[in-house]
Amino acid sequence: MVTQAEERFVEALGDLIKEDVVNALAVLTGAFVGLTVEMVSRQGHVSTGDITIQGGNERDITIHAEKSPSANIAGV
């Protein structure tokens, strides 16, 4: 059963995609990474390194460890 919150989320995401698909992808990616890191932490694992999600017969997903501030500035 779909909740009202889910319906509003899907509608808002659809609106964002129509306005700016790149920004929509950035929002979804940020939310996915943030939720994944939180889930890993809640399960008692250290979430400072790379996180790999095994995709079975589909693609695997790797969330790389957070970059150092100097690496972000240098674009490395």
All heavy atoms as a GROMACS GRO file, in nm:
protein
  558
    1MET      N    1   0.083  -0.118   0.000
    1MET     CA    2   0.000   0.000   0.000
    1MET      C    3   0.088   0.125   0.000
    1MET      O    4   0.183   0.136   0.077
    1MET     CB    5  -0.088  -0.001   0.124
    1MET     CG    6  -0.185   0.112   0.128
    1MET     SD    7  -0.307   0.081   0.256
    1MET     CE    8  -0.314   0.240   0.329
    2VAL      N    9   0.059   0.216  -0.088
    2VAL     CA   10   0.137   0.340  -0.100
    2VAL      C   11   0.084   0.443   0.000
    2VAL      O   12  -0.036   0.467   0.009
    2VAL     CB   13   0.128   0.396  -0.244
    2VAL    CG1   14   0.202   0.527  -0.255
    2VAL    CG2   15   0.182   0.293  -0.343
    3THR      N   16   0.176   0.501   0.074
    3THR     CA   17   0.135   0.602   0.173
    3THR      C   18   0.122   0.739   0.105
    3THR      O   19   0.172   0.760  -0.007
    3THR     CB   20   0.238   0.613   0.286
    3THR    OG1   21   0.360   0.666   0.232
    3THR    CG2   22   0.263   0.477   0.351
    4GLN      N   23   0.058   0.830   0.175
    4GLN     CA   24   0.047   0.967   0.122
    4GLN      C   25   0.184   1.031   0.108
    4GLN      O   26   0.208   1.105   0.011
    4GLN     CB   27  -0.042   1.051   0.213
    4GLN     CG   28  -0.188   1.014   0.207
    4GLN     CD   29  -0.273   1.102   0.299
    4GLN    OE1   30  -0.223   1.177   0.381
    4GLN    NE2   31  -0.405   1.090   0.284
    5ALA      N   32   0.272   1.003   0.201
    5ALA     CA   33   0.408   1.058   0.193
    5ALA      C   34   0.479   1.009   0.067
    5ALA      O   35   0.548   1.086  -0.001
    5ALA     CB   36   0.487   1.021   0.318
    6GLU      N   37   0.464   0.880   0.036
    6GLU     CA   38   0.525   0.825  -0.086
    6GLU      C   39   0.467   0.892  -0.210
    6GLU      O   40   0.542   0.925  -0.304
    6GLU     CB   41   0.503   0.674  -0.093
    6GLU     CG   42   0.584   0.596   0.007
    6GLU     CD   43   0.547   0.449   0.006
    6GLU    OE1   44   0.431   0.417   0.038
    6GLU    OE2   45   0.635   0.367  -0.025
    7GLU      N   46   0.337   0.910  -0.213
    7GLU     CA   47   0.273   0.976  -0.328
    7GLU      C   48   0.326   1.117  -0.346
    7GLU      O   49   0.357   1.159  -0.458
    7GLU     CB   50   0.122   0.977  -0.310
    7GLU     CG   51   0.056   0.842  -0.328
    7GLU     CD   52  -0.094   0.844  -0.304
    7GLU    OE1   53  -0.150   0.951  -0.271
    7GLU    OE2   54  -0.156   0.737  -0.318
    8ARG      N   55   0.338   1.192  -0.235
    8ARG     CA   56   0.390   1.329  -0.243
    8ARG      C   57   0.535   1.330  -0.289
    8ARG      O   58   0.576   1.416  -0.367
    8ARG     CB   59   0.375   1.400  -0.108
    8ARG     CG   60   0.230   1.432  -0.072
    8ARG     CD   61   0.220   1.524   0.049
    8ARG     NE   62   0.298   1.480   0.165
    8ARG     CZ   63   0.252   1.402   0.262
    8ARG    NH1   64   0.128   1.357   0.260
    8ARG    NH2   65   0.330   1.368   0.364
    9PHE      N   66   0.613   1.234  -0.239
    9PHE     CA   67   0.754   1.224  -0.277
    9PHE      C   68   0.767   1.198  -0.427
    9PHE      O   69   0.845   1.264  -0.496
    9PHE     CB   70   0.823   1.113  -0.198
    9PHE     CG   71   0.965   1.090  -0.240
    9PHE    CD1   72   1.067   1.176  -0.198
    9PHE    CD2   73   0.998   0.983  -0.322
    9PHE    CE1   74   1.198   1.155  -0.239
    9PHE    CE2   75   1.128   0.961  -0.362
    9PHE     CZ   76   1.230   1.047  -0.320
   10VAL      N   77   0.692   1.103  -0.477
   10VAL     CA   78   0.699   1.068  -0.620
   10VAL      C   79   0.656   1.187  -0.705
   10VAL      O   80   0.718   1.218  -0.808
   10VAL     CB   81   0.614   0.943  -0.650
   10VAL    CG1   82   0.598   0.922  -0.799
   10VAL    CG2   83   0.676   0.821  -0.584
   11GLU      N   84   0.552   1.257  -0.662
   11GLU     CA   85   0.506   1.374  -0.736
   11GLU      C   86   0.612   1.484  -0.735
   11GLU      O   87   0.642   1.544  -0.839
   11GLU     CB   88   0.376   1.427  -0.675
   11GLU     CG   89   0.318   1.544  -0.753
   11GLU     CD   90   0.187   1.593  -0.695
   11GLU    OE1   91   0.127   1.524  -0.610
   11GLU    OE2   92   0.144   1.702  -0.737
   12ALA      N   93   0.672   1.509  -0.619
   12ALA     CA   94   0.776   1.612  -0.608
   12ALA      C   95   0.898   1.575  -0.692
   12ALA      O   96   0.957   1.660  -0.759
   12ALA     CB   97   0.815   1.634  -0.463
   13LEU      N   98   0.935   1.447  -0.690
   13LEU     CA   99   1.048   1.403  -0.770
   13LEU      C  100   1.019   1.419  -0.919
   13LEU      O  101   1.104   1.464  -0.995
   13LEU     CB  102   1.082   1.257  -0.738
   13LEU     CG  103   1.200   1.198  -0.815
   13LEU    CD1  104   1.327   1.277  -0.789
   13LEU    CD2  105   1.218   1.052  -0.776
   14GLY      N  106   0.899   1.386  -0.960
   14GLY     CA  107   0.861   1.405  -1.100
   14GLY      C  108   0.869   1.551  -1.141
   14GLY      O  109   0.917   1.584  -1.250
   15ASP      N  110   0.824   1.640  -1.053
   15ASP     CA  111   0.834   1.784  -1.080
   15ASP      C  112   0.979   1.827  -1.093
   15ASP      O  113   1.015   1.905  -1.183
   15ASP     CB  114   0.765   1.865  -0.970
   15ASP     CG  115   0.614   1.849  -0.969
   15ASP    OD1  116   0.558   1.800  -1.070
   15ASP    OD2  117   0.553   1.885  -0.866
   16LEU      N  118   1.065   1.777  -1.003
   16LEU     CA  119   1.207   1.813  -1.008
   16LEU      C  120   1.272   1.762  -1.136
   16LEU      O  121   1.351   1.833  -1.198
   16LEU     CB  122   1.280   1.759  -0.885
   16LEU     CG  123   1.428   1.792  -0.874
   16LEU    CD1  124   1.453   1.943  -0.878
   16LEU    CD2  125   1.487   1.731  -0.747
   17ILE      N  126   1.238   1.642  -1.177
   17ILE     CA  127   1.293   1.585  -1.301
   17ILE      C  128   1.254   1.672  -1.421
   17ILE      O  129   1.337   1.699  -1.508
   17ILE     CB  130   1.246   1.439  -1.321
   17ILE    CG1  131   1.314   1.349  -1.218
   17ILE    CG2  132   1.273   1.390  -1.462
   17ILE    CD1  133   1.256   1.209  -1.209
   18LYS      N  134   1.130   1.718  -1.423
   18LYS     CA  135   1.086   1.805  -1.533
   18LYS      C  136   1.162   1.937  -1.533
   18LYS      O  137   1.192   1.991  -1.639
   18LYS     CB  138   0.936   1.833  -1.522
   18LYS     CG  139   0.850   1.712  -1.552
   18LYS     CD  140   0.704   1.741  -1.525
   18LYS     CE  141   0.622   1.614  -1.530
   18LYS     NZ  142   0.485   1.633  -1.483
   19GLU      N  143   1.192   1.991  -1.415
   19GLU     CA  144   1.264   2.118  -1.403
   19GLU      C  145   1.412   2.104  -1.435
   19GLU      O  146   1.470   2.188  -1.503
   19GLU     CB  147   1.250   2.175  -1.262
   19GLU     CG  148   1.115   2.231  -1.230
   19GLU     CD  149   1.108   2.284  -1.088
   19GLU    OE1  150   1.212   2.306  -1.024
   19GLU    OE2  151   0.994   2.303  -1.041
   20ASP      N  152   1.476   2.001  -1.377
   20ASP     CA  153   1.622   1.990  -1.387
   20ASP      C  154   1.663   1.846  -1.358
   20ASP      O  155   1.682   1.808  -1.242
   20ASP     CB  156   1.686   2.086  -1.287
   20ASP     CG  157   1.838   2.093  -1.299
   20ASP    OD1  158   1.898   2.009  -1.368
   20ASP    OD2  159   1.896   2.185  -1.238
   21VAL      N  160   1.678   1.768  -1.462
   21VAL     CA  161   1.707   1.625  -1.446
   21VAL      C  162   1.842   1.603  -1.378
   21VAL      O  163   1.858   1.509  -1.300
   21VAL     CB  164   1.696   1.549  -1.580
   21VAL    CG1  165   1.809   1.586  -1.674
   21VAL    CG2  166   1.687   1.400  -1.558
   22VAL      N  167   1.940   1.688  -1.404
   22VAL     CA  168   2.072   1.672  -1.340
   22VAL      C  169   2.061   1.694  -1.190
   22VAL      O  170   2.118   1.618  -1.111
   22VAL     CB  171   2.175   1.769  -1.404
   22VAL    CG1  172   2.306   1.766  -1.329
   22VAL    CG2  173   2.196   1.733  -1.551
   23ASN      N  174   1.988   1.796  -1.150
   23ASN     CA  175   1.968   1.822  -1.008
   23ASN      C  176   1.890   1.708  -0.943
   23ASN      O  177   1.919   1.668  -0.830
   23ASN     CB  178   1.898   1.956  -0.987
   23ASN     CG  179   1.900   2.001  -0.843
   23ASN    OD1  180   1.996   1.975  -0.770
   23ASN    ND2  181   1.796   2.069  -0.801
   24ALA      N  182   1.791   1.655  -1.013
   24ALA     CA  183   1.713   1.542  -0.960
   24ALA      C  184   1.804   1.422  -0.935
   24ALA      O  185   1.793   1.355  -0.831
   24ALA     CB  186   1.601   1.505  -1.056
   25LEU      N  187   1.895   1.395  -1.028
   25LEU     CA  188   1.989   1.285  -1.010
   25LEU      C  189   2.080   1.310  -0.891
   25LEU      O  190   2.108   1.219  -0.812
   25LEU     CB  191   2.072   1.263  -1.137
   25LEU     CG  192   2.171   1.147  -1.134
   25LEU    CD1  193   2.100   1.015  -1.109
   25LEU    CD2  194   2.249   1.143  -1.264
   26ALA      N  195   2.126   1.433  -0.874
   26ALA     CA  196   2.211   1.468  -0.760
   26ALA      C  197   2.137   1.448  -0.628
   26ALA      O  198   2.192   1.396  -0.531
   26ALA     CB  199   2.260   1.612  -0.772
   27VAL      N  200   2.010   1.487  -0.624
   27VAL     CA  201   1.929   1.470  -0.502
   27VAL      C  202   1.911   1.322  -0.471
   27VAL      O  203   1.928   1.278  -0.357
   27VAL     CB  204   1.793   1.541  -0.517
   27VAL    CG1  205   1.696   1.500  -0.407
   27VAL    CG2  206   1.810   1.692  -0.519
   28LEU      N  207   1.876   1.244  -0.572
   28LEU     CA  208   1.855   1.099  -0.550
   28LEU      C  209   1.984   1.030  -0.510
   28LEU      O  210   1.984   0.945  -0.420
   28LEU     CB  211   1.798   1.034  -0.676
   28LEU     CG  212   1.652   1.062  -0.704
   28LEU    CD1  213   1.613   1.002  -0.838
   28LEU    CD2  214   1.565   1.007  -0.593
   29THR      N  215   2.094   1.065  -0.573
   29THR     CA  216   2.222   1.004  -0.540
   29THR      C  217   2.263   1.038  -0.397
   29THR      O  218   2.305   0.951  -0.321
   29THR     CB  219   2.331   1.050  -0.639
   29THR    OG1  220   2.290   1.017  -0.771
   29THR    CG2  221   2.464   0.985  -0.609
   30GLY      N  222   2.247   1.165  -0.360
   30GLY     CA  223   2.280   1.206  -0.224
   30GLY      C  224   2.194   1.134  -0.122
   30GLY      O  225   2.243   1.090  -0.017
   31ALA      N  226   2.066   1.121  -0.150
   31ALA     CA  227   1.976   1.052  -0.058
   31ALA      C  228   2.013   0.904  -0.048
   31ALA      O  229   2.017   0.848   0.063
   31ALA     CB  230   1.832   1.068  -0.104
   32PHE      N  231   2.042   0.841  -0.160
   32PHE     CA  232   2.079   0.699  -0.160
   32PHE      C  233   2.206   0.676  -0.079
   32PHE      O  234   2.211   0.586   0.006
   32PHE     CB  235   2.098   0.649  -0.304
   32PHE     CG  236   2.148   0.508  -0.313
   32PHE    CD1  237   2.063   0.402  -0.289
   32PHE    CD2  238   2.281   0.482  -0.342
   32PHE    CE1  239   2.109   0.271  -0.295
   32PHE    CE2  240   2.327   0.352  -0.347
   32PHE     CZ  241   2.241   0.246  -0.324
   33VAL      N  242   2.308   0.757  -0.103
   33VAL     CA  243   2.434   0.741  -0.031
   33VAL      C  244   2.414   0.766   0.118
   33VAL      O  245   2.459   0.687   0.203
   33VAL     CB  246   2.544   0.834  -0.088
   33VAL    CG1  247   2.667   0.837   0.001
   33VAL    CG2  248   2.581   0.791  -0.230
   34GLY      N  249   2.344   0.873   0.152
   34GLY     CA  250   2.320   0.905   0.292
   34GLY      C  251   2.243   0.796   0.365
   34GLY      O  252   2.279   0.756   0.477
   35LEU      N  253   2.138   0.745   0.302
   35LEU     CA  254   2.059   0.638   0.363
   35LEU      C  255   2.140   0.509   0.376
   35LEU      O  256   2.130   0.438   0.476
   35LEU     CB  257   1.932   0.612   0.283
   35LEU     CG  258   1.824   0.719   0.295
   35LEU    CD1  259   1.715   0.697   0.190
   35LEU    CD2  260   1.765   0.721   0.434
   36THR      N  261   2.220   0.479   0.276
   36THR     CA  262   2.303   0.357   0.280
   36THR      C  263   2.406   0.365   0.392
   36THR      O  264   2.423   0.270   0.470
   36THR     CB  265   2.372   0.334   0.145
   36THR    OG1  266   2.274   0.324   0.042
   36THR    CG2  267   2.456   0.207   0.148
   37VAL      N  268   2.474   0.479   0.403
   37VAL     CA  269   2.573   0.497   0.510
   37VAL      C  270   2.505   0.486   0.647
   37VAL      O  271   2.557   0.422   0.739
   37VAL     CB  272   2.646   0.632   0.494
   37VAL    CG1  273   2.729   0.665   0.617
   37VAL    CG2  274   2.735   0.630   0.370
   38GLU      N  275   2.388   0.546   0.662
   38GLU     CA  276   2.314   0.537   0.788
   38GLU      C  277   2.274   0.393   0.820
   38GLU      O  278   2.288   0.347   0.935
   38GLU     CB  279   2.189   0.625   0.782
   38GLU     CG  280   2.105   0.622   0.907
   38GLU     CD  281   2.173   0.677   1.031
   38GLU    OE1  282   2.270   0.755   1.019
   38GLU    OE2  283   2.130   0.642   1.142
   39MET      N  284   2.228   0.319   0.721
   39MET     CA  285   2.188   0.180   0.742
   39MET      C  286   2.309   0.095   0.784
   39MET      O  287   2.299   0.015   0.878
   39MET     CB  288   2.126   0.121   0.615
   39MET     CG  289   2.074  -0.020   0.634
   39MET     SD  290   2.009  -0.092   0.483
   39MET     CE  291   2.159  -0.123   0.393
   40VAL      N  292   2.422   0.115   0.718
   40VAL     CA  293   2.544   0.041   0.752
   40VAL      C  294   2.586   0.072   0.896
   40VAL      O  295   2.619  -0.018   0.973
   40VAL     CB  296   2.657   0.076   0.652
   40VAL    CG1  297   2.793   0.027   0.701
   40VAL    CG2  298   2.625   0.016   0.515
   41SER      N  299   2.580   0.200   0.933
   41SER     CA  300   2.616   0.240   1.069
   41SER      C  301   2.522   0.180   1.172
   41SER      O  302   2.566   0.131   1.277
   41SER     CB  303   2.614   0.392   1.081
   41SER     OG  304   2.713   0.450   1.000
   42ARG      N  305   2.392   0.179   1.142
   42ARG     CA  306   2.294   0.123   1.236
   42ARG      C  307   2.310  -0.027   1.255
   42ARG      O  308   2.270  -0.082   1.356
   42ARG     CB  309   2.152   0.153   1.190
   42ARG     CG  310   2.113   0.297   1.211
   42ARG     CD  311   1.970   0.321   1.175
   42ARG     NE  312   1.936   0.462   1.189
   42ARG     CZ  313   1.812   0.506   1.200
   42ARG    NH1  314   1.711   0.422   1.196
   42ARG    NH2  315   1.789   0.634   1.211
   43GLN      N  316   2.370  -0.092   1.156
   43GLN     CA  317   2.394  -0.236   1.167
   43GLN      C  318   2.526  -0.265   1.238
   43GLN      O  319   2.568  -0.379   1.247
   43GLN     CB  320   2.392  -0.301   1.029
   43GLN     CG  321   2.254  -0.302   0.967
   43GLN     CD  322   2.252  -0.365   0.828
   43GLN    OE1  323   2.355  -0.392   0.768
   43GLN    NE2  324   2.133  -0.387   0.776
   44GLY      N  325   2.591  -0.158   1.288
   44GLY     CA  326   2.712  -0.176   1.366
   44GLY      C  327   2.841  -0.182   1.287
   44GLY      O  328   2.947  -0.211   1.342
   45HIS      N  329   2.834  -0.153   1.158
   45HIS     CA  330   2.955  -0.156   1.076
   45HIS      C  331   3.016  -0.017   1.068
   45HIS      O  332   2.948   0.084   1.084
   45HIS     CB  333   2.922  -0.204   0.934
   45HIS     CG  334   2.859  -0.340   0.931
   45HIS    ND1  335   2.930  -0.455   0.953
   45HIS    CD2  336   2.730  -0.378   0.910
   45HIS    CE1  337   2.849  -0.559   0.945
   45HIS    NE2  338   2.726  -0.514   0.919
   46VAL      N  339   3.144  -0.012   1.040
   46VAL     CA  340   3.213   0.115   1.020
   46VAL      C  341   3.185   0.161   0.878
   46VAL      O  342   3.202   0.085   0.783
   46VAL     CB  343   3.365   0.098   1.042
   46VAL    CG1  344   3.438   0.228   1.013
   46VAL    CG2  345   3.393   0.051   1.184
   47SER      N  346   3.140   0.285   0.865
   47SER     CA  347   3.099   0.333   0.732
   47SER      C  348   3.197   0.435   0.676
   47SER      O  349   3.161   0.515   0.591
   47SER     CB  350   2.959   0.395   0.741
   47SER     OG  351   2.960   0.503   0.831
   48THR      N  352   3.324   0.431   0.720
   48THR     CA  353   3.421   0.529   0.671
   48THR      C  354   3.494   0.483   0.545
   48THR      O  355   3.556   0.563   0.477
   48THR     CB  356   3.525   0.561   0.780
   48THR    OG1  357   3.587   0.439   0.822
   48THR    CG2  358   3.460   0.631   0.898
   49GLY      N  359   3.488   0.356   0.515
   49GLY     CA  360   3.555   0.303   0.395
   49GLY      C  361   3.456   0.287   0.281
   49GLY      O  362   3.344   0.337   0.285
   50ASP      N  363   3.501   0.218   0.176
   50ASP     CA  364   3.413   0.191   0.063
   50ASP      C  365   3.301   0.096   0.108
   50ASP      O  366   3.321   0.009   0.191
   50ASP     CB  367   3.491   0.124  -0.050
   50ASP     CG  368   3.589   0.217  -0.119
   50ASP    OD1  369   3.589   0.338  -0.088
   50ASP    OD2  370   3.665   0.169  -0.205
   51ILE      N  371   3.183   0.114   0.049
   51ILE     CA  372   3.069   0.027   0.073
   51ILE      C  373   3.030  -0.032  -0.062
   51ILE      O  374   3.005   0.042  -0.157
   51ILE     CB  375   2.950   0.104   0.133
   51ILE    CG1  376   2.987   0.166   0.267
   51ILE    CG2  377   2.828   0.013   0.146
   51ILE    CD1  378   2.883   0.262   0.322
   52THR      N  379   3.026  -0.165  -0.071
   52THR     CA  380   2.987  -0.231  -0.196
   52THR      C  381   2.855  -0.303  -0.175
   52THR      O  382   2.838  -0.378  -0.079
   52THR     CB  383   3.094  -0.330  -0.242
   52THR    OG1  384   3.217  -0.260  -0.263
   52THR    CG2  385   3.054  -0.398  -0.373
   53ILE      N  386   2.763  -0.277  -0.266
   53ILE     CA  387   2.632  -0.343  -0.264
   53ILE      C  388   2.634  -0.444  -0.378
   53ILE      O  389   2.647  -0.406  -0.495
   53ILE     CB  390   2.519  -0.240  -0.283
   53ILE    CG1  391   2.525  -0.138  -0.169
   53ILE    CG2  392   2.384  -0.310  -0.290
   53ILE    CD1  393   2.444  -0.014  -0.195
   54GLN      N  394   2.625  -0.572  -0.342
   54GLN     CA  395   2.630  -0.678  -0.442
   54GLN      C  396   2.499  -0.682  -0.518
   54GLN      O  397   2.393  -0.694  -0.459
   54GLN     CB  398   2.656  -0.813  -0.374
   54GLN     CG  399   2.786  -0.818  -0.296
   54GLN     CD  400   2.909  -0.801  -0.383
   54GLN    OE1  401   2.912  -0.844  -0.498
   54GLN    NE2  402   3.010  -0.737  -0.328
   55GLY      N  403   2.506  -0.672  -0.649
   55GLY     CA  404   2.387  -0.667  -0.732
   55GLY      C  405   2.339  -0.802  -0.783
   55GLY      O  406   2.248  -0.807  -0.866
   56GLY      N  407   2.400  -0.910  -0.736
   56GLY     CA  408   2.360  -1.042  -0.786
   56GLY      C  409   2.389  -1.050  -0.936
   56GLY      O  410   2.502  -1.032  -0.978
   57ASN      N  411   2.286  -1.076  -1.016
   57ASN     CA  412   2.303  -1.082  -1.161
   57ASN      C  413   2.306  -0.944  -1.226
   57ASN      O  414   2.330  -0.931  -1.345
   57ASN     CB  415   2.190  -1.165  -1.225
   57ASN     CG  416   2.199  -1.310  -1.185
   57ASN    OD1  417   2.307  -1.363  -1.160
   57ASN    ND2  418   2.085  -1.376  -1.179
   58GLU      N  419   2.276  -0.842  -1.146
   58GLU     CA  420   2.276  -0.704  -1.195
   58GLU      C  421   2.407  -0.636  -1.154
   58GLU      O  422   2.494  -0.697  -1.095
   58GLU     CB  423   2.155  -0.628  -1.137
   58GLU     CG  424   2.021  -0.693  -1.167
   58GLU     CD  425   1.990  -0.703  -1.316
   58GLU    OE1  426   2.028  -0.611  -1.390
   58GLU    OE2  427   1.927  -0.802  -1.357
   59ARG      N  428   2.417  -0.509  -1.184
   59ARG     CA  429   2.538  -0.434  -1.152
   59ARG      C  430   2.558  -0.422  -1.001
   59ARG      O  431   2.463  -0.408  -0.927
   59ARG     CB  432   2.531  -0.292  -1.210
   59ARG     CG  433   2.528  -0.290  -1.360
   59ARG     CD  434   2.504  -0.148  -1.408
   59ARG     NE  435   2.485  -0.144  -1.550
   59ARG     CZ  436   2.570  -0.087  -1.636
   59ARG    NH1  437   2.677  -0.027  -1.591
   59ARG    NH2  438   2.545  -0.089  -1.763
   60ASP      N  439   2.685  -0.426  -0.960
   60ASP     CA  440   2.718  -0.395  -0.822
   60ASP      C  441   2.729  -0.243  -0.810
   60ASP      O  442   2.753  -0.174  -0.908
   60ASP     CB  443   2.853  -0.457  -0.783
   60ASP     CG  444   2.850  -0.610  -0.782
   60ASP    OD1  445   2.739  -0.667  -0.775
   60ASP    OD2  446   2.958  -0.670  -0.789
   61ILE      N  447   2.711  -0.193  -0.689
   61ILE     CA  448   2.724  -0.050  -0.664
   61ILE      C  449   2.831  -0.033  -0.557
   61ILE      O  450   2.826  -0.099  -0.454
   61ILE     CB  451   2.591   0.011  -0.614
   61ILE    CG1  452   2.483  -0.006  -0.719
   61ILE    CG2  453   2.610   0.158  -0.577
   61ILE    CD1  454   2.344   0.030  -0.669
   62THR      N  455   2.927   0.055  -0.582
   62THR     CA  456   3.028   0.087  -0.483
   62THR      C  457   3.016   0.233  -0.446
   62THR      O  458   3.018   0.320  -0.533
   62THR     CB  459   3.170   0.058  -0.534
   62THR    OG1  460   3.179  -0.080  -0.568
   62THR    CG2  461   3.275   0.092  -0.430
   63ILE      N  462   3.002   0.258  -0.317
   63ILE     CA  463   3.005   0.394  -0.264
   63ILE      C  464   3.144   0.411  -0.206
   63ILE      O  465   3.180   0.344  -0.109
   63ILE     CB  466   2.897   0.415  -0.156
   63ILE    CG1  467   2.758   0.391  -0.215
   63ILE    CG2  468   2.909   0.555  -0.096
   63ILE    CD1  469   2.646   0.389  -0.113
   64HIS      N  470   3.223   0.496  -0.267
   64HIS     CA  471   3.362   0.513  -0.225
   64HIS      C  472   3.369   0.593  -0.096
   64HIS      O  473   3.280   0.673  -0.066
   64HIS     CB  474   3.443   0.580  -0.335
   64HIS     CG  475   3.455   0.492  -0.457
   64HIS    ND1  476   3.541   0.386  -0.463
   64HIS    CD2  477   3.388   0.494  -0.573
   64HIS    CE1  478   3.527   0.326  -0.579
   64HIS    NE2  479   3.434   0.389  -0.649
   65ALA      N  480   3.476   0.570  -0.022
   65ALA     CA  481   3.499   0.643   0.102
   65ALA      C  482   3.500   0.792   0.075
   65ALA      O  483   3.533   0.837  -0.036
   65ALA     CB  484   3.631   0.599   0.164
   66GLU      N  485   3.463   0.868   0.177
   66GLU     CA  486   3.461   1.013   0.166
   66GLU      C  487   3.600   1.066   0.132
   66GLU      O  488   3.700   1.018   0.187
   66GLU     CB  489   3.413   1.072   0.298
   66GLU     CG  490   3.366   1.214   0.287
   66GLU     CD  491   3.296   1.260   0.414
   66GLU    OE1  492   3.258   1.176   0.498
   66GLU    OE2  493   3.281   1.381   0.427
   67LYS      N  494   3.607   1.160   0.040
   67LYS     CA  495   3.733   1.220   0.002
   67LYS      C  496   3.778   1.320   0.109
   67LYS      O  497   3.695   1.377   0.179
   67LYS     CB  498   3.721   1.294  -0.131
   67LYS     CG  499   3.692   1.204  -0.247
   67LYS     CD  500   3.680   1.286  -0.374
   67LYS     CE  501   3.648   1.198  -0.492
   67LYS     NZ  502   3.637   1.276  -0.616
   68SER      N  503   3.908   1.339   0.116
   68SER     CA  504   3.959   1.440   0.209
   68SER      C  505   3.925   1.577   0.154
   68SER      O  506   3.910   1.595   0.034
   68SER     CB  507   4.110   1.426   0.225
   68SER     OG  508   4.175   1.460   0.104
   69PRO      N  509   3.910   1.677   0.241
   69PRO     CA  510   3.876   1.812   0.194
   69PRO      C  511   3.974   1.866   0.090
   69PRO      O  512   3.935   1.929  -0.006
   69PRO     CB  513   3.880   1.897   0.321
   69PRO     CG  514   3.852   1.800   0.431
   69PRO     CD  515   3.915   1.670   0.386
   70SER      N  516   4.102   1.836   0.103
   70SER     CA  517   4.201   1.886   0.007
   70SER      C  518   4.182   1.821  -0.129
   70SER      O  519   4.202   1.884  -0.232
   70SER     CB  520   4.343   1.862   0.058
   70SER     OG  521   4.366   1.724   0.074
   71ALA      N  522   4.140   1.695  -0.132
   71ALA     CA  523   4.116   1.626  -0.259
   71ALA      C  524   3.995   1.688  -0.330
   71ALA      O  525   3.994   1.700  -0.451
   71ALA     CB  526   4.094   1.477  -0.237
   72ASN      N  527   3.893   1.726  -0.253
   72ASN     CA  528   3.775   1.788  -0.313
   72ASN      C  529   3.810   1.922  -0.374
   72ASN      O  530   3.761   1.957  -0.481
   72ASN     CB  531   3.664   1.805  -0.209
   72ASN     CG  532   3.601   1.672  -0.171
   72ASN    OD1  533   3.599   1.580  -0.251
   72ASN    ND2  534   3.553   1.662  -0.050
   73ILE      N  535   3.894   1.998  -0.309
   73ILE     CA  536   3.932   2.131  -0.359
   73ILE      C  537   4.015   2.118  -0.485
   73ILE      O  538   3.997   2.191  -0.581
   73ILE     CB  539   4.009   2.210  -0.251
   73ILE    CG1  540   3.915   2.242  -0.134
   73ILE    CG2  541   4.069   2.336  -0.308
   73ILE    CD1  542   3.983   2.299  -0.012
   74ALA      N  543   4.103   2.020  -0.486
   74ALA     CA  544   4.194   2.003  -0.601
   74ALA      C  545   4.124   1.935  -0.718
   74ALA      O  546   4.178   1.931  -0.827
   74ALA     CB  547   4.316   1.923  -0.557
   75GLY      N  548   4.005   1.882  -0.697
   75GLY     CA  549   3.934   1.813  -0.804
   75GLY      C  550   3.988   1.674  -0.831
   75GLY      O  551   3.967   1.619  -0.938
   76VAL      N  552   4.062   1.619  -0.738
   76VAL     CA  553   4.123   1.487  -0.754
   76VAL      C  554   4.025   1.380  -0.713
   76VAL      O  555   3.951   1.392  -0.623
   76VAL     CB  556   4.252   1.477  -0.669
   76VAL    CG1  557   4.311   1.339  -0.680
   76VAL    CG2  558   4.351   1.581  -0.714
   0.00000   0.00000   0.00000
